[in-house]
Amino acid sequence: MGRILFFVLLGVGLYVAFRIWRVGQRRDTGGAMGKPTAAGEAMVRCDYCGLNVPKSEALDAAGRWYCSDAHRRLERDAR
Ligand SMILES: [Zn+2]
């Protein structure tokens, strides 16, 4: 009887530990979602080569976006 009680308590203990761990995991991901990250940032398409770059790294010229200054210049010279 004592052995059965031991396994029941072990099972309950593991279940509680698992639940606490799961809640901690969910809290971690929830907090990360609120922060702006490079991966979650809005992407813009380079008007010259079509490459998608994060908006903070892209260069804009007259409403168009470019991945680099070289492409911005090349596109301007082509016109
Ligand atoms: Zn480009």
PDB file of the backbone (N, CA, C, O) and the ligand in Angstrom, with CONECT records:
HET     ZN  A 101       1
ATOM      1  N   MET A   1       0.838  -1.212   0.000  1.00  0.00           N
ATOM      2  CA  MET A   1       0.000   0.000   0.000  1.00  0.00           C
ATOM      3  C   MET A   1       0.869   1.257   0.000  1.00  0.00           C
ATOM      4  O   MET A   1       0.587   2.237  -0.689  1.00  0.00           O
ATOM      5  N   GLY A   2       1.933   1.192   0.795  1.00  0.00           N
ATOM      6  CA  GLY A   2       2.850   2.334   0.889  1.00  0.00           C
ATOM      7  C   GLY A   2       3.514   2.631  -0.440  1.00  0.00           C
ATOM      8  O   GLY A   2       3.792   3.783  -0.775  1.00  0.00           O
ATOM      9  N   ARG A   3       3.768   1.552  -1.202  1.00  0.00           N
ATOM     10  CA  ARG A   3       4.420   1.702  -2.498  1.00  0.00           C
ATOM     11  C   ARG A   3       3.481   2.387  -3.504  1.00  0.00           C
ATOM     12  O   ARG A   3       3.916   3.238  -4.279  1.00  0.00           O
ATOM     13  N   ILE A   4       2.208   2.016  -3.489  1.00  0.00           N
ATOM     14  CA  ILE A   4       1.214   2.633  -4.389  1.00  0.00           C
ATOM     15  C   ILE A   4       1.101   4.135  -4.092  1.00  0.00           C
ATOM     16  O   ILE A   4       1.074   4.964  -5.002  1.00  0.00           O
ATOM     17  N   LEU A   5       1.034   4.459  -2.801  1.00  0.00           N
ATOM     18  CA  LEU A   5       0.940   5.862  -2.374  1.00  0.00           C
ATOM     19  C   LEU A   5       2.164   6.643  -2.860  1.00  0.00           C
ATOM     20  O   LEU A   5       2.052   7.797  -3.275  1.00  0.00           O
ATOM     21  N   PHE A   6       3.322   6.003  -2.801  1.00  0.00           N
ATOM     22  CA  PHE A   6       4.566   6.638  -3.259  1.00  0.00           C
ATOM     23  C   PHE A   6       4.479   6.987  -4.746  1.00  0.00           C
ATOM     24  O   PHE A   6       4.848   8.088  -5.155  1.00  0.00           O
ATOM     25  N   PHE A   7       3.989   6.040  -5.550  1.00  0.00           N
ATOM     26  CA  PHE A   7       3.901   6.270  -6.998  1.00  0.00           C
ATOM     27  C   PHE A   7       2.832   7.313  -7.346  1.00  0.00           C
ATOM     28  O   PHE A   7       2.986   8.089  -8.289  1.00  0.00           O
ATOM     29  N   VAL A   8       1.736   7.313  -6.557  1.00  0.00           N
ATOM     30  CA  VAL A   8       0.679   8.317  -6.775  1.00  0.00           C
ATOM     31  C   VAL A   8       1.236   9.708  -6.497  1.00  0.00           C
ATOM     32  O   VAL A   8       1.030  10.636  -7.278  1.00  0.00           O
ATOM     33  N   LEU A   9       1.941   9.843  -5.383  1.00  0.00           N
ATOM     34  CA  LEU A   9       2.531  11.139  -5.025  1.00  0.00           C
ATOM     35  C   LEU A   9       3.598  11.554  -6.048  1.00  0.00           C
ATOM     36  O   LEU A   9       3.726  12.734  -6.375  1.00  0.00           O
ATOM     37  N   LEU A  10       4.358  10.577  -6.546  1.00  0.00           N
ATOM     38  CA  LEU A  10       5.380  10.845  -7.563  1.00  0.00           C
ATOM     39  C   LEU A  10       4.725  11.374  -8.848  1.00  0.00           C
ATOM     40  O   LEU A  10       5.206  12.326  -9.462  1.00  0.00           O
ATOM     41  N   GLY A  11       3.625  10.737  -9.232  1.00  0.00           N
ATOM     42  CA  GLY A  11       2.881  11.151 -10.424  1.00  0.00           C
ATOM     43  C   GLY A  11       2.319  12.560 -10.266  1.00  0.00           C
ATOM     44  O   GLY A  11       2.415  13.380 -11.179  1.00  0.00           O
ATOM     45  N   VAL A  12       1.736  12.835  -9.112  1.00  0.00           N
ATOM     46  CA  VAL A  12       1.172  14.166  -8.843  1.00  0.00           C
ATOM     47  C   VAL A  12       2.290  15.210  -8.855  1.00  0.00           C
ATOM     48  O   VAL A  12       2.147  16.297  -9.413  1.00  0.00           O
ATOM     49  N   GLY A  13       3.413  14.843  -8.217  1.00  0.00           N
ATOM     50  CA  GLY A  13       4.569  15.754  -8.168  1.00  0.00           C
ATOM     51  C   GLY A  13       5.085  16.083  -9.562  1.00  0.00           C
ATOM     52  O   GLY A  13       5.381  17.240  -9.863  1.00  0.00           O
ATOM     53  N   LEU A  14       5.192  15.071 -10.409  1.00  0.00           N
ATOM     54  CA  LEU A  14       5.660  15.277 -11.786  1.00  0.00           C
ATOM     55  C   LEU A  14       4.665  16.132 -12.576  1.00  0.00           C
ATOM     56  O   LEU A  14       5.064  17.003 -13.349  1.00  0.00           O
ATOM     57  N   TYR A  15       3.364  15.878 -12.376  1.00  0.00           N
ATOM     58  CA  TYR A  15       2.317  16.636 -13.061  1.00  0.00           C
ATOM     59  C   TYR A  15       2.372  18.121 -12.680  1.00  0.00           C
ATOM     60  O   TYR A  15       2.279  19.003 -13.534  1.00  0.00           O
ATOM     61  N   VAL A  16       2.527  18.370 -11.374  1.00  0.00           N
ATOM     62  CA  VAL A  16       2.598  19.754 -10.884  1.00  0.00           C
ATOM     63  C   VAL A  16       3.849  20.436 -11.441  1.00  0.00           C
ATOM     64  O   VAL A  16       3.793  21.582 -11.884  1.00  0.00           O
ATOM     65  N   ALA A  17       4.984  19.719 -11.414  1.00  0.00           N
ATOM     66  CA  ALA A  17       6.242  20.272 -11.943  1.00  0.00           C
ATOM     67  C   ALA A  17       6.101  20.594 -13.435  1.00  0.00           C
ATOM     68  O   ALA A  17       6.587  21.624 -13.904  1.00  0.00           O
ATOM     69  N   PHE A  18       5.433  19.705 -14.171  1.00  0.00           N
ATOM     70  CA  PHE A  18       5.207  19.901 -15.602  1.00  0.00           C
ATOM     71  C   PHE A  18       4.335  21.119 -15.872  1.00  0.00           C
ATOM     72  O   PHE A  18       4.605  21.902 -16.783  1.00  0.00           O
ATOM     73  N   ARG A  19       3.278  21.269 -15.063  1.00  0.00           N
ATOM     74  CA  ARG A  19       2.366  22.420 -15.224  1.00  0.00           C
ATOM     75  C   ARG A  19       3.088  23.734 -14.955  1.00  0.00           C
ATOM     76  O   ARG A  19       2.910  24.711 -15.682  1.00  0.00           O
ATOM     77  N   ILE A  20       3.917  23.748 -13.886  1.00  0.00           N
ATOM     78  CA  ILE A  20       4.670  24.963 -13.547  1.00  0.00           C
ATOM     79  C   ILE A  20       5.634  25.302 -14.694  1.00  0.00           C
ATOM     80  O   ILE A  20       5.791  26.464 -15.067  1.00  0.00           O
ATOM     81  N   TRP A  21       6.268  24.274 -15.237  1.00  0.00           N
ATOM     82  CA  TRP A  21       7.217  24.459 -16.340  1.00  0.00           C
ATOM     83  C   TRP A  21       6.514  25.003 -17.588  1.00  0.00           C
ATOM     84  O   TRP A  21       7.031  25.897 -18.258  1.00  0.00           O
ATOM     85  N   ARG A  22       5.326  24.452 -17.895  1.00  0.00           N
ATOM     86  CA  ARG A  22       4.555  24.888 -19.064  1.00  0.00           C
ATOM     87  C   ARG A  22       4.109  26.351 -18.937  1.00  0.00           C
ATOM     88  O   ARG A  22       4.173  27.116 -19.900  1.00  0.00           O
ATOM     89  N   VAL A  23       3.655  26.727 -17.728  1.00  0.00           N
ATOM     90  CA  VAL A  23       3.223  28.107 -17.494  1.00  0.00           C
ATOM     91  C   VAL A  23       4.412  29.056 -17.668  1.00  0.00           C
ATOM     92  O   VAL A  23       4.271  30.132 -18.250  1.00  0.00           O
ATOM     93  N   GLY A  24       5.585  28.654 -17.161  1.00  0.00           N
ATOM     94  CA  GLY A  24       6.803  29.456 -17.306  1.00  0.00           C
ATOM     95  C   GLY A  24       7.178  29.632 -18.764  1.00  0.00           C
ATOM     96  O   GLY A  24       7.572  30.722 -19.179  1.00  0.00           O
ATOM     97  N   GLN A  25       7.056  28.556 -19.553  1.00  0.00           N
ATOM     98  CA  GLN A  25       7.358  28.601 -20.984  1.00  0.00           C
ATOM     99  C   GLN A  25       6.439  29.579 -21.703  1.00  0.00           C
ATOM    100  O   GLN A  25       6.885  30.393 -22.511  1.00  0.00           O
ATOM    101  N   ARG A  26       5.147  29.485 -21.395  1.00  0.00           N
ATOM    102  CA  ARG A  26       4.157  30.336 -22.051  1.00  0.00           C
ATOM    103  C   ARG A  26       4.415  31.804 -21.722  1.00  0.00           C
ATOM    104  O   ARG A  26       4.267  32.677 -22.576  1.00  0.00           O
ATOM    105  N   ARG A  27       4.807  32.067 -20.459  1.00  0.00           N
ATOM    106  CA  ARG A  27       5.081  33.433 -20.048  1.00  0.00           C
ATOM    107  C   ARG A  27       6.297  33.977 -20.806  1.00  0.00           C
ATOM    108  O   ARG A  27       6.319  35.150 -21.180  1.00  0.00           O
ATOM    109  N   ASP A  28       7.296  33.138 -21.031  1.00  0.00           N
ATOM    110  CA  ASP A  28       8.504  33.554 -21.745  1.00  0.00           C
ATOM    111  C   ASP A  28       8.186  33.956 -23.186  1.00  0.00           C
ATOM    112  O   ASP A  28       8.632  35.003 -23.655  1.00  0.00           O
ATOM    113  N   THR A  29       7.420  33.124 -23.881  1.00  0.00           N
ATOM    114  CA  THR A  29       7.092  33.407 -25.273  1.00  0.00           C
ATOM    115  C   THR A  29       6.169  34.621 -25.379  1.00  0.00           C
ATOM    116  O   THR A  29       6.276  35.412 -26.316  1.00  0.00           O
ATOM    117  N   GLY A  30       5.271  34.759 -24.416  1.00  0.00           N
ATOM    118  CA  GLY A  30       4.347  35.895 -24.418  1.00  0.00           C
ATOM    119  C   GLY A  30       5.083  37.203 -24.260  1.00  0.00           C
ATOM    120  O   GLY A  30       4.735  38.199 -24.894  1.00  0.00           O
ATOM    121  N   GLY A  31       6.113  37.208 -23.406  1.00  0.00           N
ATOM    122  CA  GLY A  31       6.901  38.410 -23.195  1.00  0.00           C
ATOM    123  C   GLY A  31       7.724  38.761 -24.414  1.00  0.00           C
ATOM    124  O   GLY A  31       7.898  39.934 -24.745  1.00  0.00           O
ATOM    125  N   ALA A  32       8.233  37.728 -25.083  1.00  0.00           N
ATOM    126  CA  ALA A  32       9.072  37.949 -26.266  1.00  0.00           C
ATOM    127  C   ALA A  32       8.254  38.521 -27.413  1.00  0.00           C
ATOM    128  O   ALA A  32       8.772  39.291 -28.221  1.00  0.00           O
ATOM    129  N   MET A  33       6.981  38.150 -27.490  1.00  0.00           N
ATOM    130  CA  MET A  33       6.126  38.606 -28.579  1.00  0.00           C
ATOM    131  C   MET A  33       5.872  40.106 -28.507  1.00  0.00           C
ATOM    132  O   MET A  33       5.647  40.744 -29.535  1.00  0.00           O
ATOM    133  N   GLY A  34       5.905  40.675 -27.303  1.00  0.00           N
ATOM    134  CA  GLY A  34       5.650  42.102 -27.143  1.00  0.00           C
ATOM    135  C   GLY A  34       6.806  42.971 -27.606  1.00  0.00           C
ATOM    136  O   GLY A  34       6.631  44.139 -27.953  1.00  0.00           O
ATOM    137  N   LYS A  35       7.997  42.371 -27.604  1.00  0.00           N
ATOM    138  CA  LYS A  35       9.176  43.154 -27.973  1.00  0.00           C
ATOM    139  C   LYS A  35       9.387  43.144 -29.485  1.00  0.00           C
ATOM    140  O   LYS A  35       9.164  42.117 -30.126  1.00  0.00           O
ATOM    141  N   PRO A  36       9.809  44.262 -30.064  1.00  0.00           N
ATOM    142  CA  PRO A  36      10.089  44.252 -31.501  1.00  0.00           C
ATOM    143  C   PRO A  36      11.415  43.545 -31.772  1.00  0.00           C
ATOM    144  O   PRO A  36      12.433  43.887 -31.171  1.00  0.00           O
ATOM    145  N   THR A  37      11.411  42.583 -32.653  1.00  0.00           N
ATOM    146  CA  THR A  37      12.622  41.853 -33.024  1.00  0.00           C
ATOM    147  C   THR A  37      12.904  42.027 -34.505  1.00  0.00           C
ATOM    148  O   THR A  37      12.027  42.416 -35.276  1.00  0.00           O
ATOM    149  N   ALA A  38      14.136  41.736 -34.894  1.00  0.00           N
ATOM    150  CA  ALA A  38      14.535  41.854 -36.298  1.00  0.00           C
ATOM    151  C   ALA A  38      13.715  40.909 -37.175  1.00  0.00           C
ATOM    152  O   ALA A  38      13.349  41.251 -38.300  1.00  0.00           O
ATOM    153  N   ALA A  39      13.432  39.712 -36.646  1.00  0.00           N
ATOM    154  CA  ALA A  39      12.681  38.721 -37.418  1.00  0.00           C
ATOM    155  C   ALA A  39      11.219  39.127 -37.573  1.00  0.00           C
ATOM    156  O   ALA A  39      10.597  38.840 -38.596  1.00  0.00           O
ATOM    157  N   GLY A  40      10.671  39.797 -36.557  1.00  0.00           N
ATOM    158  CA  GLY A  40       9.267  40.191 -36.598  1.00  0.00           C
ATOM    159  C   GLY A  40       9.030  41.549 -37.213  1.00  0.00           C
ATOM    160  O   GLY A  40       7.900  42.034 -37.257  1.00  0.00           O
ATOM    161  N   GLU A  41      10.106  42.168 -37.693  1.00  0.00           N
ATOM    162  CA  GLU A  41       9.997  43.518 -38.236  1.00  0.00           C
ATOM    163  C   GLU A  41       9.355  43.508 -39.618  1.00  0.00           C
ATOM    164  O   GLU A  41       9.394  42.504 -40.329  1.00  0.00           O
ATOM    165  N   ALA A  42       8.775  44.619 -39.981  1.00  0.00           N
ATOM    166  CA  ALA A  42       8.159  44.751 -41.309  1.00  0.00           C
ATOM    167  C   ALA A  42       9.244  44.709 -42.370  1.00  0.00           C
ATOM    168  O   ALA A  42      10.282  45.361 -42.253  1.00  0.00           O
ATOM    169  N   MET A  43       8.982  43.934 -43.397  1.00  0.00           N
ATOM    170  CA  MET A  43       9.962  43.787 -44.485  1.00  0.00           C
ATOM    171  C   MET A  43       9.517  44.634 -45.677  1.00  0.00           C
ATOM    172  O   MET A  43       8.327  44.771 -45.957  1.00  0.00           O
ATOM    173  N   VAL A  44      10.496  45.189 -46.358  1.00  0.00           N
ATOM    174  CA  VAL A  44      10.209  45.955 -47.575  1.00  0.00           C
ATOM    175  C   VAL A  44      11.033  45.355 -48.717  1.00  0.00           C
ATOM    176  O   VAL A  44      12.083  44.754 -48.490  1.00  0.00           O
ATOM    177  N   ARG A  45      10.545  45.526 -49.931  1.00  0.00           N
ATOM    178  CA  ARG A  45      11.174  44.920 -51.092  1.00  0.00           C
ATOM    179  C   ARG A  45      12.035  45.945 -51.818  1.00  0.00           C
ATOM    180  O   ARG A  45      11.590  47.058 -52.098  1.00  0.00           O
ATOM    181  N   CYS A  46      13.254  45.565 -52.114  1.00  0.00           N
ATOM    182  CA  CYS A  46      14.156  46.442 -52.864  1.00  0.00           C
ATOM    183  C   CYS A  46      13.576  46.645 -54.257  1.00  0.00           C
ATOM    184  O   CYS A  46      13.232  45.680 -54.939  1.00  0.00           O
ATOM    185  N   ASP A  47      13.469  47.897 -54.676  1.00  0.00           N
ATOM    186  CA  ASP A  47      12.863  48.197 -55.976  1.00  0.00           C
ATOM    187  C   ASP A  47      13.783  47.831 -57.131  1.00  0.00           C
ATOM    188  O   ASP A  47      13.345  47.736 -58.278  1.00  0.00           O
ATOM    189  N   TYR A  48      15.050  47.629 -56.825  1.00  0.00           N
ATOM    190  CA  TYR A  48      16.023  47.314 -57.894  1.00  0.00           C
ATOM    191  C   TYR A  48      16.207  45.815 -58.086  1.00  0.00           C
ATOM    192  O   TYR A  48      16.073  45.310 -59.201  1.00  0.00           O
ATOM    193  N   CYS A  49      16.515  45.095 -56.997  1.00  0.00           N
ATOM    194  CA  CYS A  49      16.809  43.664 -57.125  1.00  0.00           C
ATOM    195  C   CYS A  49      15.698  42.767 -56.561  1.00  0.00           C
ATOM    196  O   CYS A  49      15.733  41.552 -56.756  1.00  0.00           O
ATOM    197  N   GLY A  50      14.726  43.344 -55.874  1.00  0.00           N
ATOM    198  CA  GLY A  50      13.608  42.550 -55.356  1.00  0.00           C
ATOM    199  C   GLY A  50      13.893  41.859 -54.039  1.00  0.00           C
ATOM    200  O   GLY A  50      13.072  41.068 -53.575  1.00  0.00           O
ATOM    201  N   LEU A  51      15.028  42.132 -53.427  1.00  0.00           N
ATOM    202  CA  LEU A  51      15.393  41.518 -52.147  1.00  0.00           C
ATOM    203  C   LEU A  51      14.547  42.106 -51.018  1.00  0.00           C
ATOM    204  O   LEU A  51      14.318  43.314 -50.957  1.00  0.00           O
ATOM    205  N   ASN A  52      14.088  41.221 -50.123  1.00  0.00           N
ATOM    206  CA  ASN A  52      13.321  41.682 -48.962  1.00  0.00           C
ATOM    207  C   ASN A  52      14.275  42.005 -47.823  1.00  0.00           C
ATOM    208  O   ASN A  52      15.060  41.156 -47.402  1.00  0.00           O
ATOM    209  N   VAL A  53      14.205  43.219 -47.333  1.00  0.00           N
ATOM    210  CA  VAL A  53      15.076  43.663 -46.233  1.00  0.00           C
ATOM    211  C   VAL A  53      14.232  44.282 -45.121  1.00  0.00           C
ATOM    212  O   VAL A  53      13.168  44.837 -45.396  1.00  0.00           O
ATOM    213  N   PRO A  54      14.691  44.196 -43.860  1.00  0.00           N
ATOM    214  CA  PRO A  54      13.958  44.855 -42.770  1.00  0.00           C
ATOM    215  C   PRO A  54      13.874  46.356 -43.013  1.00  0.00           C
ATOM    216  O   PRO A  54      14.822  46.969 -43.506  1.00  0.00           O
ATOM    217  N   LYS A  55      12.752  46.930 -42.670  1.00  0.00           N
ATOM    218  CA  LYS A  55      12.509  48.354 -42.939  1.00  0.00           C
ATOM    219  C   LYS A  55      13.573  49.271 -42.338  1.00  0.00           C
ATOM    220  O   LYS A  55      13.910  50.303 -42.919  1.00  0.00           O
ATOM    221  N   SER A  56      14.103  48.886 -41.163  1.00  0.00           N
ATOM    222  CA  SER A  56      15.121  49.720 -40.499  1.00  0.00           C
ATOM    223  C   SER A  56      16.445  49.720 -41.264  1.00  0.00           C
ATOM    224  O   SER A  56      17.228  50.663 -41.157  1.00  0.00           O
ATOM    225  N   GLU A  57      16.695  48.643 -42.044  1.00  0.00           N
ATOM    226  CA  GLU A  57      17.949  48.545 -42.811  1.00  0.00           C
ATOM    227  C   GLU A  57      17.783  49.029 -44.248  1.00  0.00           C
ATOM    228  O   GLU A  57      18.771  49.246 -44.949  1.00  0.00           O
ATOM    229  N   ALA A  58      16.541  49.196 -44.685  1.00  0.00           N
ATOM    230  CA  ALA A  58      16.294  49.596 -46.065  1.00  0.00           C
ATOM    231  C   ALA A  58      16.461  51.108 -46.219  1.00  0.00           C
ATOM    232  O   ALA A  58      16.325  51.870 -45.261  1.00  0.00           O
ATOM    233  N   LEU A  59      16.757  51.512 -47.443  1.00  0.00           N
ATOM    234  CA  LEU A  59      16.904  52.937 -47.758  1.00  0.00           C
ATOM    235  C   LEU A  59      15.721  53.343 -48.629  1.00  0.00           C
ATOM    236  O   LEU A  59      15.372  52.651 -49.585  1.00  0.00           O
ATOM    237  N   ASP A  60      15.116  54.465 -48.288  1.00  0.00           N
ATOM    238  CA  ASP A  60      13.978  54.896 -49.096  1.00  0.00           C
ATOM    239  C   ASP A  60      14.325  56.132 -49.907  1.00  0.00           C
ATOM    240  O   ASP A  60      15.088  56.994 -49.473  1.00  0.00           O
ATOM    241  N   ALA A  61      13.745  56.193 -51.090  1.00  0.00           N
ATOM    242  CA  ALA A  61      13.941  57.329 -51.982  1.00  0.00           C
ATOM    243  C   ALA A  61      12.642  57.539 -52.746  1.00  0.00           C
ATOM    244  O   ALA A  61      12.254  56.708 -53.568  1.00  0.00           O
ATOM    245  N   ALA A  62      11.980  58.644 -52.473  1.00  0.00           N
ATOM    246  CA  ALA A  62      10.723  59.010 -53.150  1.00  0.00           C
ATOM    247  C   ALA A  62       9.690  57.886 -53.077  1.00  0.00           C
ATOM    248  O   ALA A  62       9.068  57.541 -54.082  1.00  0.00           O
ATOM    249  N   GLY A  63       9.514  57.323 -51.892  1.00  0.00           N
ATOM    250  CA  GLY A  63       8.501  56.289 -51.685  1.00  0.00           C
ATOM    251  C   GLY A  63       8.910  54.899 -52.123  1.00  0.00           C
ATOM    252  O   GLY A  63       8.125  53.961 -51.980  1.00  0.00           O
ATOM    253  N   ARG A  64      10.099  54.736 -52.646  1.00  0.00           N
ATOM    254  CA  ARG A  64      10.597  53.417 -53.051  1.00  0.00           C
ATOM    255  C   ARG A  64      11.663  52.970 -52.066  1.00  0.00           C
ATOM    256  O   ARG A  64      12.345  53.789 -51.450  1.00  0.00           O
ATOM    257  N   TRP A  65      11.796  51.642 -51.925  1.00  0.00           N
ATOM    258  CA  TRP A  65      12.744  51.092 -50.966  1.00  0.00           C
ATOM    259  C   TRP A  65      13.869  50.362 -51.677  1.00  0.00           C
ATOM    260  O   TRP A  65      13.659  49.698 -52.693  1.00  0.00           O
ATOM    261  N   TYR A  66      15.069  50.498 -51.122  1.00  0.00           N
ATOM    262  CA  TYR A  66      16.245  49.829 -51.685  1.00  0.00           C
ATOM    263  C   TYR A  66      17.034  49.137 -50.585  1.00  0.00           C
ATOM    264  O   TYR A  66      17.071  49.596 -49.443  1.00  0.00           O
ATOM    265  N   CYS A  67      17.676  48.004 -50.954  1.00  0.00           N
ATOM    266  CA  CYS A  67      18.433  47.213 -49.985  1.00  0.00           C
ATOM    267  C   CYS A  67      19.765  47.863 -49.658  1.00  0.00           C
ATOM    268  O   CYS A  67      20.307  47.643 -48.575  1.00  0.00           O
ATOM    269  N   SER A  68      20.303  48.659 -50.573  1.00  0.00           N
ATOM    270  CA  SER A  68      21.601  49.304 -50.354  1.00  0.00           C
ATOM    271  C   SER A  68      21.667  50.628 -51.107  1.00  0.00           C
ATOM    272  O   SER A  68      20.851  50.912 -51.984  1.00  0.00           O
ATOM    273  N   ASP A  69      22.663  51.423 -50.736  1.00  0.00           N
ATOM    274  CA  ASP A  69      22.848  52.714 -51.395  1.00  0.00           C
ATOM    275  C   ASP A  69      23.232  52.528 -52.861  1.00  0.00           C
ATOM    276  O   ASP A  69      22.864  53.336 -53.713  1.00  0.00           O
ATOM    277  N   ALA A  70      23.985  51.446 -53.150  1.00  0.00           N
ATOM    278  CA  ALA A  70      24.399  51.146 -54.529  1.00  0.00           C
ATOM    279  C   ALA A  70      23.173  50.940 -55.413  1.00  0.00           C
ATOM    280  O   ALA A  70      23.112  51.457 -56.529  1.00  0.00           O
ATOM    281  N   HIS A  71      22.201  50.186 -54.915  1.00  0.00           N
ATOM    282  CA  HIS A  71      20.985  49.931 -55.703  1.00  0.00           C
ATOM    283  C   HIS A  71      20.125  51.182 -55.839  1.00  0.00           C
ATOM    284  O   HIS A  71      19.467  51.393 -56.858  1.00  0.00           O
ATOM    285  N   ARG A  72      20.143  51.999 -54.805  1.00  0.00           N
ATOM    286  CA  ARG A  72      19.382  53.252 -54.880  1.00  0.00           C
ATOM    287  C   ARG A  72      19.975  54.139 -55.979  1.00  0.00           C
ATOM    288  O   ARG A  72      19.246  54.763 -56.750  1.00  0.00           O
ATOM    289  N   ARG A  73      21.312  54.183 -56.037  1.00  0.00           N
ATOM    290  CA  ARG A  73      21.999  54.998 -57.044  1.00  0.00           C
ATOM    291  C   ARG A  73      21.791  54.425 -58.452  1.00  0.00           C
ATOM    292  O   ARG A  73      21.520  55.165 -59.397  1.00  0.00           O
ATOM    293  N   LEU A  74      21.922  53.096 -58.578  1.00  0.00           N
ATOM    294  CA  LEU A  74      21.750  52.440 -59.883  1.00  0.00           C
ATOM    295  C   LEU A  74      20.349  52.685 -60.435  1.00  0.00           C
ATOM    296  O   LEU A  74      20.190  52.959 -61.624  1.00  0.00           O
ATOM    297  N   GLU A  75      19.353  52.591 -59.594  1.00  0.00           N
ATOM    298  CA  GLU A  75      17.977  52.799 -60.027  1.00  0.00           C
ATOM    299  C   GLU A  75      17.750  54.266 -60.439  1.00  0.00           C
ATOM    300  O   GLU A  75      17.023  54.546 -61.392  1.00  0.00           O
ATOM    301  N   ARG A  76      18.366  55.170 -59.724  1.00  0.00           N
ATOM    302  CA  ARG A  76      18.213  56.594 -60.024  1.00  0.00           C
ATOM    303  C   ARG A  76      18.909  56.934 -61.336  1.00  0.00           C
ATOM    304  O   ARG A  76      18.395  57.717 -62.135  1.00  0.00           O
ATOM    305  N   ASP A  77      20.088  56.339 -61.555  1.00  0.00           N
ATOM    306  CA  ASP A  77      20.861  56.591 -62.792  1.00  0.00           C
ATOM    307  C   ASP A  77      20.176  56.007 -64.015  1.00  0.00           C
ATOM    308  O   ASP A  77      20.328  56.529 -65.120  1.00  0.00           O
ATOM    309  N   ALA A  78      19.425  54.932 -63.830  1.00  0.00           N
ATOM    310  CA  ALA A  78      18.738  54.274 -64.941  1.00  0.00           C
ATOM    311  C   ALA A  78      17.598  55.113 -65.486  1.00  0.00           C
ATOM    312  O   ALA A  78      17.188  54.927 -66.632  1.00  0.00           O
ATOM    313  N   ARG A  79      17.082  56.026 -64.691  1.00  0.00           N
ATOM    314  CA  ARG A  79      15.958  56.824 -65.129  1.00  0.00           C
ATOM    315  C   ARG A  79      16.387  58.072 -65.904  1.00  0.00           C
ATOM    316  O   ARG A  79      15.538  58.850 -66.341  1.00  0.00           O
TER     317      ARG A  79
HETATM  318 ZN    ZN A 101      18.709  45.673 -54.010  1.00  0.00          ZN2+
END
